Amino acid sequence: MKDLRICFIGDSFVQGVGDPEYLGWVGRVLQRTPGEVTAFNLGIRRETSEDVLRRCRREVLPRTKPDADNRLVVSFGSNDMVEEDGALRVDPARCLENLAAVLEESRSQEISALVVGPPPVVDAGAGHLRRTRELADEMAGLCLRREVPFVAVTDELAHDSTWTTEAMANDGAHPRAGGYRRMADLVLGGPWLEWLALP
């Protein structure tokens, strides 16, 4: 039996903040993934792409093994597009550079990567959603050029009544179990199983 190891790195949506069942989308994807998986959730609340890039190597590499099937799932961007004191936390171009750097490092370490787009922050307003959509489109293009699977979730969740209703009833950003179940469905309905089947 192969040793499949998957690191999930990113922000509070990766961590599953707000889910009373403490599964988030990551736990639900793993529940429905066939076979045995050693998984590591490396999501941290409020983190931007800058933060993830800074810690990615030192947190992911110790969790890999030379003879294992090592995988990395990356998801960030929602926090980058937040405005603070009249400026974005991270410029979109810089966010894309950070994603490219993470993917390049992953490739150099022979760790197969998959990217999940940034979820919408419901109470952040129309401007934030527009910026996040544009960023997600750019991320998808970058991944296509690098032949890295990409899962689009921004528009889908922005129009999902379960995600939006739960987020607004919670803290305005994070859904409960139902919203994370919807996001897990999007990941599983995308290239997930095909990606895991790749050598």
C-alpha positions in Angstrom: 0.0 0.0 0.0 1.4 3.4 -1.0 2.1 6.0 1.7 -0.1 8.9 0.5 0.6 12.2 2.4 -1.3 15.4 1.8 -0.5 18.7 3.3 -3.3 21.4 3.1 -1.9 24.8 3.6 -3.7 28.2 3.6 -6.0 30.3 5.7 -9.0 30.0 8.0 -11.1 28.4 5.3 -8.5 25.6 5.1 -8.5 25.4 8.9 -12.3 25.1 8.8 -13.1 28.0 11.2 -16.8 28.1 12.1 -17.6 24.4 11.6 -19.1 23.0 14.8 -18.1 19.6 13.6 -14.4 20.6 13.3 -14.1 19.1 9.8 -14.3 22.0 7.4 -14.0 21.3 3.7 -10.7 19.5 4.2 -12.0 16.9 6.6 -15.0 16.3 4.4 -12.9 15.8 1.3 -10.7 13.3 3.2 -13.7 11.4 4.5 -14.8 10.8 0.9 -11.3 10.1 -0.5 -10.8 6.3 -1.0 -7.8 4.6 0.6 -5.6 5.5 3.5 -4.3 9.1 3.7 -2.0 10.7 6.1 -3.2 14.3 6.1 -1.9 17.5 7.7 -4.1 20.6 8.0 -1.8 23.7 8.0 -4.5 26.4 7.8 -4.0 29.5 9.9 -6.6 32.2 10.4 -6.1 35.6 8.7 -3.1 34.4 6.8 -2.3 35.9 3.4 -0.3 34.4 0.5 2.8 36.2 2.0 2.3 34.3 5.3 1.8 31.0 3.6 4.8 31.4 1.3 7.0 32.3 4.3 6.2 29.1 6.2 5.4 26.6 3.4 8.8 25.0 3.0 9.5 24.6 6.7 6.1 23.2 7.5 5.6 21.0 4.5 9.0 19.3 4.0 9.2 17.7 7.5 5.8 16.1 6.7 7.0 14.4 3.5 9.1 11.2 3.0 11.4 10.4 0.1 9.6 7.1 -0.6 6.0 8.5 -0.1 3.4 9.9 -2.5 3.7 13.5 -1.3 1.0 16.0 -2.2 0.3 19.6 -1.4 -3.1 21.4 -1.6 -2.8 25.2 -1.5 -5.6 27.7 -0.9 -5.3 31.4 -0.2 -6.3 34.8 -1.5 -9.4 35.9 0.3 -7.4 37.7 3.0 -5.1 39.2 0.4 -8.0 41.0 -1.2 -9.2 42.6 2.1 -8.8 46.4 2.3 -7.1 47.7 5.5 -6.3 51.4 6.0 -7.2 52.2 2.3 -4.9 49.5 0.8 -5.1 45.8 0.0 -3.4 43.5 2.4 -1.5 42.0 -0.6 -1.5 43.3 -4.2 -3.1 40.8 -6.6 0.1 40.7 -8.7 2.1 39.9 -5.6 -0.4 37.2 -4.6 0.1 35.5 -8.0 3.9 35.7 -7.5 3.5 34.0 -4.2 1.4 31.3 -5.7 4.0 30.8 -8.4 6.8 30.6 -5.9 4.9 28.0 -3.8 4.2 25.9 -6.9 7.8 26.2 -8.1 9.1 25.0 -4.7 6.6 22.2 -4.7 7.8 21.1 -8.2 11.4 21.3 -7.2 10.8 19.0 -4.2 8.7 16.6 -6.4 5.6 17.3 -4.4 2.5 17.2 -6.6 0.3 20.3 -6.0 -3.4 21.2 -6.4 -4.8 24.7 -5.9 -8.2 25.5 -4.5 -9.4 29.0 -5.3 -10.2 31.6 -2.7 -13.7 31.4 -1.2 -15.9 34.6 -1.0 -16.1 36.6 2.2 -19.8 37.3 2.3 -19.8 40.5 4.4 -16.8 42.0 2.8 -18.9 43.7 0.1 -19.1 43.8 -3.7 -15.6 45.2 -4.1 -14.0 42.4 -2.3 -16.0 39.8 -4.3 -15.0 41.4 -7.6 -11.3 41.5 -6.6 -11.5 37.9 -5.4 -13.2 36.7 -8.6 -10.5 38.4 -10.7 -7.8 37.0 -8.6 -9.3 33.5 -8.9 -9.4 33.8 -12.7 -5.7 34.8 -12.7 -4.9 31.9 -10.4 -6.7 29.5 -12.7 -4.7 30.8 -15.7 -1.4 30.5 -13.8 -2.2 26.9 -12.8 -3.2 26.0 -16.4 0.1 27.2 -17.7 1.9 25.2 -15.0 -0.3 22.1 -15.6 -1.4 22.2 -11.9 -5.1 21.3 -11.2 -7.2 24.2 -10.1 -10.6 24.1 -8.3 -12.8 27.1 -8.8 -15.0 27.9 -5.8 -15.4 31.7 -5.7 -18.4 32.3 -7.9 -20.0 29.0 -7.0 -20.0 29.7 -3.3 -20.9 33.4 -3.7 -24.2 32.2 -5.3 -24.7 29.3 -2.9 -27.5 30.0 -0.5 -26.2 27.6 2.2 -22.7 29.2 2.2 -24.0 32.7 2.2 -26.8 32.2 4.8 -24.5 30.3 7.2 -21.7 32.8 6.9 -24.0 35.8 7.6 -25.5 34.0 10.6 -22.0 33.2 11.9 -19.3 35.9 11.6 -19.9 37.2 8.1 -17.1 35.1 6.6 -17.1 31.5 7.7 -20.0 29.1 7.2 -21.0 26.3 9.4 -21.1 22.6 8.5 -23.4 22.9 5.5 -21.3 25.6 3.8 -18.1 23.6 4.2 -20.0 20.5 2.8 -20.8 22.6 -0.3 -17.2 23.5 -0.7 -16.1 19.9 -0.3 -18.5 18.9 -3.0 -16.9 21.4 -5.4 -13.4 20.0 -4.6 -14.5 16.4 -5.0 -16.5 17.3 -8.1 -13.4 18.8 -9.7 -10.0 17.2 -10.5 -9.5 15.7 -7.0 -9.7 12.0 -7.8 -7.9 12.3 -11.1 -5.1 14.3 -9.4 -4.7 11.6 -6.8 -4.5 8.9 -9.4 -1.6 10.7 -11.2 1.8 9.4 -10.4 
